[in-house]
């Protein structure tokens, strides 16, 4: 932190960062293809590698180097993984966890890919048919009742809800699916009934339990983008800001542990930025927290 994070954050140059990041991404490319490895230690390319390469190129405005034919190749490549139920299946990654988890795997991939398709000016060849069972609102309510909102420290419900809600929004907006929109309204109604208004997030636990506070913050990060995308009012912005700021540790990460994870830091940083656009509450505190977090994030950016 002292020898790397602080000096590198003070001397940060966006253009150098952009160049180094895109150069590394290109080094992961299998020559003459649009297949990418995730890292040098990985033996085979997989769909995640290509997804992140595509997102990085567009994030850094490198899309101008994409010809029309390039875009068609990317779209065709992503389409090649999609099945008629809407899921994207990569045999290199396929395992029981590939279908059972929501922080990784088939459902997780869908959210990444809709961003890629949007950047590329297209949409998947199949609709997301696997979510249409929830158009039966009784099934949707039963599903939400089955999630452990009172025990959020040991569940992945926030990722699961984000995956479902975002695809409902995509079905509604990109496939003109009215039933998806109707189902989304029920989802909002059910989720809002379950908000813990003490924290502004979901779940219940002790104020002294930092692990609970951390998971509540992650729940907020995963669920409130649904509200933000639909310009739906978030009624607990000040409590959510307090919740998130309370997690920052001495090194600048957002975790009960000093060695915070990328997920924990991203979840907090992103939510602080988005909420600060909605209110003037604790603006200076948020700015200080983000500067402190930047030095911590730079610790991990080793050339």
N, C-alpha and C positions, 0 to 999 in steps of 0.2 A: 504493500500500500504506500509506504513512504518512498521507496526507491523507484517505483514504476507508476503507480496510479496517479499520485499527485503531480509529478512532473509531466506525465503524458497528458493529463487533463488540462494543465495550464498551457501546454504547447500544441494543443489539438489543432490539426489542419484538416478541414473537411475534404478538400480535394485529394490529399494524400490518403485519407481513410477510404474514400470512394475508389481510388485507383487500386489500393492494396486489396480491398474486399472483392472487387470485380476480377482482379488478376487471380486471386486464389480460386474464385468460383470457376474461372475459365480453365485453371489447372486441373480441376476435377472432371473436366469434360472428356468423354471417350472420343477420340479424334473422328471427325467427319460424321458425327451423330449429334443428337440433342439429348443423349443419355449422360447423366452425371453421377459420380460417386459422391457420397456424403462427406467423406474425409479420406486422407491418404491411407489410413489404416483399413479402409473398407475394400474388400476384394471385388465386389460386383456393384454396378450401378443399380439404383432402384428409383421408383417413382418419386419418393421424397426428395432425392437429390435433384431431380429435374424440376420439381415444384419450387424448391427453394432457389434454384438458379434463376428460374423465370421471375420469381418475385423480387429477387435482388436486382436483376437487370432493370425492371420497371421502377423499383424503389429509387434507383440512382439515375433514372431518366436515360437509360441506355437503349430504350426501345426504338430510338430513331435509327439504330443500326439494324433493326429487324426489317427485312424486305417482306413483301406480301407473301412470297413463297416460304419464307422463314416462319411466318405466323401460321400458315397452313400446316407446316410440318409439326409445329408444337401442338396445334389443335388435334391433328391426326394421331400424334403420339399419345396424348392424354386420352383421347377417345378409345384407343386400343385397349385400355385397361377397364373400361366401364362395361358392366353387365346390364341386362334389361331391367333389373330391380333398381338400378341407379348407383349401386356401389362400384367403387374402383378397386379392382383386385390385382395385386402384384404378386405373382408366385414366389418371387424372391423373399417377400416378407410374410407370406401367408403362414399362419399358425392359429391355434385356438385363441390366443390373446388378440390376434388381428381382428377378430369379430366380437370379442367380449369387452374390450376396453374402449373408453371414449377420449382418453388423453393421447392416444396413439391408435393407428389402425384404420379400418375401412371408413367408419363414420367420421373420424377425425380428418381423414384425407379429403372428404367431400367439401369441408369448409375452406380448406386451402385451395382446392381446385376451382371453386366458383370465383375466387379472386383472380386466379390465372386466366380463366376463360373471359372474365370481364376485361382484364387488361388486353387480352388478345382480340377483343371485339367479337366474341362468339359465346356459345353456351354449350353445355354437354349434349351429346346426341340423344340421351335418354333423360326423362324426368326422374326426380328422386322418388321413385315409386315405393321404396321401402318405408317411407314415413307416412304413407297415405292411410295406414291402419288407424292413425290417430285422428283422422277425419271423423271417426266415431268418437264423439266427445266423452262418452262414458269410458271408453278405453283410455283416452288421454287422462281423465281424472284418476282412474285406477292406477295408471302408471305413475302419476305424480304422488299419489298416496303411498306407493310402494317405496319411494325414495326416502332415505333417512335424513330428513331435514333437522331432526333434533340431535343427530350424531354426526355432524359434518366433518369431524376430524378424521374419520376412517372411511369416507365414501368419495366417489368421483362424480357425484350427482351434478355438480356445477358444469363440468365439461359436457355431460350428457344433455343437459337442458340447453346449453349454448348450441350444441350441434343440431339438436332438433329445431330450436327456435329460429336459428339462422337459415336453415334449409326451408322452413315454412315461409320465411320472408322472401327467399330466392324464388321458390315455387310461385308465390303470389305475384312477384314483380317481373320475373323473367319468363315465366310460362303462363302468365295471365290466369292463374289458378285461384278462383274465388273461394273454393273450399279451404285452401291453405290459409287465406286471409281470415276466414271465419274461425278456423281452428286456432289461429294465432291470437285472436281476441280472447278466446277461452283460456289460452295459456297465460296471457297477461293477467287476466282476472284471478286465476288460481294462484299464480306466483305472488301477486300483490297481497292476497289474503294471508300468505305465509311469511311476509316480511316481519322481522324482529325490529320494531321501531326504536328500540334502544340503541341499536347499532346502525340501522338503515340497511342491513344486509339480511342474511338468512341464518338460521341455526341459533341455538341457545347454549350459553356456557358462562363461566365466571369471567369477570373483568380482569382477574389476575392470571388467567390462563392464556398465555401468549400464543400457544399453539391453536387454541380455539379462535383467538382474535385474528391470527394469520389466515386460518381457513375461511373465516367470515369475510375477510378482505378479498381472498381469492374468489369466493362465491360472487361478491359484488362485481369484480372485474369480468367474470365470465357471463354474468346475466345482464348487467346493465347496458352492454352494447345493443341488446335488443331494443331497449327503450330509446337509446340515442339514435339508432338507425331510423326508428319510426317517429322521431321527434315527440316522444311521449314523456310527460312530465316525470322527473325524478324528485320525489318529495323529501328526501333525506340527505341532500348534498352535503350539508355542514357536518352531519354525523359521520358520513362516509369519509370525509376529509380528515376529521379527527381520528377515526379508526385507522386510516392508512398511515397518517403521520406518526401515530403512537408506536408503530412497528419498526421505525428506522433505528438501526443500531449505531454504535460508535463509528463503524467503518463506512456507513452510508447505505448499506444494504437494508432490505425490508424483511427481516426474519427474526424469530426468537434466537436463532443461532448466528454467530458472527459470520460464518461462511454461508451466506445466503445463496440460494439457487437462482439460476436465470429466470425460472418461472416466477418465483416470489418477487424478484426485482421488477420484471416486466409488468406483472400484474399491478404492482403499486404505482410504478412510474406512469404507466398508461392511464390509469384511473385518475391520478392526480392532475395530469395534463388536461384530460377531458372534462373533469369536474371544475377545474379552475376557469374553463371557458364559460361556465354556466353561472358562476358567482364570484364576487370579490372577497369572499370569506377566506381569511388567512393567506392572502396572496403572497405576502413576504415570506411566510413560513414555508409555503410550497416552493417558492423560488430557491430558498436556502436548501431545502431538502433535496431538490433536483440537482443542484450544483454539487452537493455532498455525494449524492448517488453517482454522479458522473465520474468522479474520481475513483469510486469503488469499481464501477463497470470497466474503467480503463485499466484497472489492475489485471483484468483477464484478457486484455487485448495485447498479447505478447507477440511480437513479430517473429 
